[in-house]
């Protein structure tokens, strides 16, 4: 593939794009609670032996956006033999905004500030071995539900011959702005035309929804480890460009 200024600009856009555009339909409040809990548990501070997340209020907005009020409790047992019994800390997310989108593997990815504000946090030394200075039972809120919850309704589009991508022009977006240099048109079951008017081919894995572009303006536009995912959220044919961690960095929707 010939490297052009358009390719370079598009690649830079992918590398620097950190905001997840949550266009996918389907995430429920319970799904947000489970996904956020899982992420916060991964971030449990060193030296703490327990972490609990208690949700006080979760409001669902549009297209995978949520506003959360919750407590994060960390308990550290300390070193009782040295007469240090650790401490208990409680932080609070006060109407904190989070965004969810499919991770490309049947689950959800949540994004937003993962550390409560220092102004909303407090720590107290524990009074004795195994005794918390801020007992869990003293805090208001409820943990995320266990078991399965509503998951993504945006499944990869399956079709004959390993899957089918809807024909037509696709308009691309990132950072809430159009990325005209990434626009393309699906011409057939294997051919596309880039924004520069040059043709290329593509393939679709009907089981995973992953696409691969060969030739044309989209060949090699993604950094190593990135991938394209085709699916139809809210019935809209969409190609989602994802980084190696599964986060969306840009998306292209079929123009109506």
C-alpha positions in Angstrom: 0.0 0.0 0.0 1.3 3.5 -0.9 1.6 5.7 2.2 -0.1 9.1 1.7 -0.8 12.0 3.9 -4.4 10.9 4.2 -3.3 7.5 5.5 -1.0 9.1 8.0 -3.7 11.5 9.3 -6.1 8.6 9.6 -3.6 6.4 11.5 -2.8 9.3 13.9 -6.5 9.6 14.6 -6.7 6.0 15.6 -3.6 6.1 17.8 -4.7 9.2 19.7 -8.4 8.4 20.0 -9.1 7.5 23.6 -12.8 8.3 23.9 -15.2 5.4 23.6 -18.1 6.3 21.4 -20.9 4.3 23.0 -23.4 3.9 20.1 -24.3 0.3 20.9 -27.7 -0.4 22.2 -28.4 -2.9 25.0 -26.4 -2.2 28.2 -28.7 -2.3 31.3 -28.1 -0.7 34.7 -27.3 -4.1 36.1 -24.8 -4.7 33.3 -23.1 -1.4 34.2 -23.0 -2.3 37.9 -21.3 -5.7 37.1 -18.8 -4.3 34.6 -17.8 -1.3 36.8 -17.5 -3.6 39.9 -15.2 -5.9 37.9 -13.0 -3.1 36.8 -12.8 -1.4 40.2 -11.9 -4.8 41.8 -9.0 -5.0 39.4 -7.7 -1.7 40.7 -7.8 -2.6 44.4 -4.9 -0.7 46.1 -1.8 -2.6 47.1 -1.9 -3.4 50.8 -5.7 -3.6 50.9 -7.2 -7.1 51.5 -10.8 -6.3 50.6 -12.7 -4.0 48.3 -16.5 -3.6 48.0 -18.5 -1.4 45.7 -21.9 -0.3 46.9 -24.2 1.4 44.4 -26.6 4.1 45.8 -28.0 5.4 42.5 -27.4 4.6 38.8 -29.2 6.5 36.1 -29.2 5.4 32.5 -28.7 8.1 29.8 -28.6 7.7 26.1 -26.6 5.1 24.1 -24.7 3.4 26.9 -24.1 6.4 29.1 -24.7 6.2 32.9 -24.5 8.5 35.9 -23.4 6.7 39.0 -23.4 7.5 42.8 -21.5 4.7 44.6 -19.2 4.0 47.5 -15.9 2.2 47.2 -14.7 0.6 50.5 -11.2 -0.7 51.0 -10.1 -2.7 54.1 -6.5 -3.4 54.9 -5.7 -5.9 57.7 -2.3 -4.4 58.4 0.3 -6.3 60.5 -1.3 -7.3 63.8 2.0 -8.8 65.1 3.5 -5.3 64.9 0.3 -3.9 66.5 -0.6 -2.2 63.3 -4.1 -3.1 62.4 -4.4 -1.4 59.0 -7.0 1.0 57.9 -10.3 1.3 56.2 -10.9 3.8 53.4 -14.2 4.8 51.8 -14.4 6.8 48.6 -17.5 8.1 46.8 -18.4 8.6 43.2 -20.9 11.4 43.3 -22.9 11.5 40.0 -19.9 10.3 38.1 -20.4 9.6 34.4 -19.4 6.3 32.8 -19.8 4.9 29.3 -20.3 1.3 28.2 -19.8 -0.4 24.8 -19.4 -4.0 23.7 -15.9 -5.3 24.0 -16.1 -7.3 20.8 -16.1 -10.7 22.7 -19.6 -10.9 24.0 -19.1 -8.7 27.1 -19.0 -5.0 28.1 -16.2 -2.5 28.6 -16.8 0.4 30.9 -14.9 3.7 30.7 -14.7 6.7 33.0 -12.8 8.0 36.0 -11.9 5.0 38.2 -10.7 6.8 41.3 -13.1 8.6 43.6 -12.3 12.3 44.3 -10.1 12.9 47.3 -12.7 15.3 48.5 -15.1 12.4 48.7 -12.7 10.0 50.4 -11.8 9.2 54.0 -9.5 6.7 55.8 -9.5 5.6 59.4 -7.1 3.4 61.3 -8.6 0.1 62.4 -8.9 -0.3 66.2 -8.0 -4.0 66.5 -7.0 -7.1 64.6 -9.8 -8.0 62.1 -11.9 -5.1 63.2 -12.8 -2.4 60.6 -13.0 1.2 61.6 -15.8 1.6 59.0 -17.8 -1.6 59.0 -19.4 -2.6 55.7 -22.8 -3.0 57.3 -22.7 0.7 58.3 -22.6 1.9 54.7 -25.6 2.6 52.5 -25.9 1.0 49.1 -26.1 -2.4 47.4 -23.6 -4.5 45.5 -23.9 -5.4 41.9 -26.3 -8.3 41.2 -24.7 -11.7 40.6 -25.4 -14.0 37.8 -26.2 -13.2 34.1 -27.6 -9.9 33.1 -28.7 -8.3 29.8 -25.8 -8.3 27.4 -25.1 -6.7 24.1 -27.9 -6.9 21.6 -25.5 -5.9 18.8 -24.3 -9.3 17.6 -22.1 -9.7 14.5 -24.2 -9.9 11.4 -24.4 -13.5 10.2 -25.2 -14.4 6.6 -24.6 -16.9 3.9 -21.1 -17.6 2.8 -19.6 -16.6 6.2 -21.5 -13.4 6.7 -22.7 -10.4 4.8 -21.9 -6.6 5.0 -24.7 -4.3 4.0 -24.0 -2.6 0.7 -23.8 1.2 0.6 -21.8 4.2 1.7 -20.4 4.3 5.2 -19.6 7.6 7.0 -17.0 7.6 9.8 -16.8 9.4 13.1 -14.3 9.8 16.0 -14.2 12.3 18.9 -17.7 13.3 17.9 -16.4 14.6 14.6 -16.6 13.3 11.1 -13.6 11.5 9.6 -14.2 11.9 6.0 -10.9 10.4 5.0 -12.0 7.1 6.4 -15.3 7.0 4.6 -15.9 4.1 2.2 -18.5 2.4 0.1 -19.3 -1.4 0.2 -19.9 -2.3 -3.5 -20.3 -6.1 -3.3 -19.7 -9.1 -1.1 -16.0 -8.6 -1.4 -15.2 -5.2 -2.9 -15.2 -1.7 -1.4 -14.1 1.8 -2.6 -12.3 4.2 -0.3 -12.8 7.9 0.0 -10.0 8.4 -2.5 -12.0 6.6 -5.1 -9.6 3.6 -5.2 -10.9 0.0 -4.9 -9.9 -2.7 -2.5 -11.3 -5.9 -1.2 -12.5 -7.1 2.2 -13.5 -10.2 4.1 -15.8 -10.9 7.0 -15.7 -13.6 9.6 -19.4 -14.5 10.1 -18.7 -16.0 13.5 -16.8 -13.1 15.1 -17.9 -10.2 13.0 -14.3 -9.2 12.3 -13.5 -7.5 9.0 -10.2 -7.3 7.1 -9.5 -4.8 4.4 -7.0 -5.6 1.6 -5.9 -2.9 -0.8 -7.4 0.5 -1.1 -7.3 3.3 1.5 -8.2 1.2 4.5 -5.4 -1.4 4.0 -2.8 -0.8 6.7 -4.6 2.2 8.2 -4.8 0.6 11.6 -1.8 0.2 13.9 -0.7 -3.3 14.8 -3.1 -5.1 17.0 -6.1 -3.0 16.1 -9.1 -4.6 14.3 -12.4 -3.9 12.6 -15.7 -5.3 13.8 -19.0 -5.3 11.8 -22.3 -5.5 13.5 -25.7 -3.8 13.4 -26.6 -1.8 16.6 -30.2 -0.6 16.5 -30.4 -2.1 13.1 -27.8 0.3 11.7 -24.9 -1.5 9.7 -21.7 -0.4 11.5 -18.0 -1.0 11.2 -16.3 -0.4 14.5 -12.5 0.2 14.7 -11.1 -1.2 17.9 -7.7 -1.0 19.6 -5.9 -4.1 20.9 -7.8 -3.8 24.2 -11.1 -3.9 22.4 -11.9 -0.1 23.0 -13.5 1.6 20.1 -11.5 4.5 18.5 -13.7 5.2 15.6 -16.8 3.9 13.9 -18.5 4.1 10.5 -22.3 3.9 10.0 -24.1 3.1 6.8 -25.6 6.4 5.6 -29.3 6.5 5.4 
